[in-house]
Amino acid sequence: MALVFLKRRLRKSRVAMAPETSDGVAEILTAESLQYSLTEIQIATNNFSVDNKIGEGGFGRVYKGVLGNGQEVAVKRLSRSSVQGAEEFKNEIVVVAKLQHRNLVRLLGFCLEGEEKILIYEFVANKSLDYFLFDPENKRSLNWSRRYNIIGGIAKGLLYLHEDSRLRIVHRDLKVSNILLDENMSPKIADFGMAKICGVDQYEGNTNRIAGTVGYMAPEYTRWGQFSLKSDVFSFGVVILEIVTGKKSSDFHQSRDSEDLLSYAWNHWRRGQTLALLDSSIGDSYARNEVIQCIQVGLLCVEEDASKRPTMASVVCMHNPGSVSLPTPHRPAVFRSNGSENRVDELKVDQSNTQRTSAPSSVNDASITEPYPR
């Protein structure tokens, strides 16, 4: 797959050709690109000062920086010891540099000098959604109107990835910690290290490398390595349910005897107790029809059968109450009515690195990545 040529340059000079390496990173150096020097990045981050560090993940650390023109940026410095760092670096440049949407984090440039691999992103002021959603005090900043708009913004960002950009992209790691909030509390989807670029007419693929986050991965992906646009739809459904309820999906998986989040939401919905799912911190200031609609859309997105899940185009239409008639959800994936089903058994495919014979993916197989650090 050809690397994208980034459209602008910080400097007029063309980046020098570099010897080709086994991991393909040198290929990036032939591009006319937004390449920053290591010196520029060191100055921007006060030489990667601890005081500037704003997050840390499995592939390195993220620092807040200020460029020479005064622009605030997030500087993602990949770990030198990371075996998968080069692939992560390459994949994020290839994917993110082509994307321009208000609900996606924007890549501003990169630095590749010696063993240093650095990505420069726009700085997003208000950290990640989980910082607010799952904190008893911070969640009070998320009233219903704000949550409803966040759900709509994420949906529009995913629709752009799936249908409206020049590529067809499966994010593969959508979760609340990968949703950043700007100064207006508008959402921006981040972290494309696991993303897959599909052909224009391709809607699904296979991989032998099952990677993702417990509670967000679609069942067909955890069981057989099958990913598609509908895998993202499943993850989005989980995100909707977390935003509405204020409950972590992962908290449900810590007990083998309790319901999972999907079962919890489904049981309330089928008993006609949908409003009881709403996060109590919201109080009485909410639109009843919007809450019910969001829960129903969330349940439609987490259908066991991927073909029954809506497309993101349909979801965006559904987000306006009364605009379309919503189908009736079926029992969701990984349903547990009495705690007898064990989702961990499915995840052994990931944890044991067991491989399943499958058709090769049409794009480079991205490695596991940590959330875009907060």
Secondary structure, 3 states (H helix, E strand, C coil): CCCCCCCCCCCCCCCCCCCCCCCCHHHHHHCCCCECCHHHHHHHCCCCCHHHEEEEECCEEEEEEECCCCCEEEEEEECCCCCCHHHHHHHHHHHHCCCCCCCECCEEEEEEECCEEEEEEECCCCCEHHHHHCCCCHHHHCCHHHHHHHHHHHHHHHHHHHHHCCCEEECCCCCHHHEEECCCCCEEECCCCCCEEECCCCCEEECCCCCCCCCCCCHHHHHHCEEEHHHHHHHHHHHHHHHHHCCCHHHHCCCCCCCCHHHHHHHHHHCCCHHHHCCHHHCCCCCHHHHHHHHHHHHHHCECCHHHCCCHHHHHHHCCCCCCCCCCCCCECCCCCCCCCCHHHHHHHHHCCCCCCCCCCCCCCCCCCCCCCC
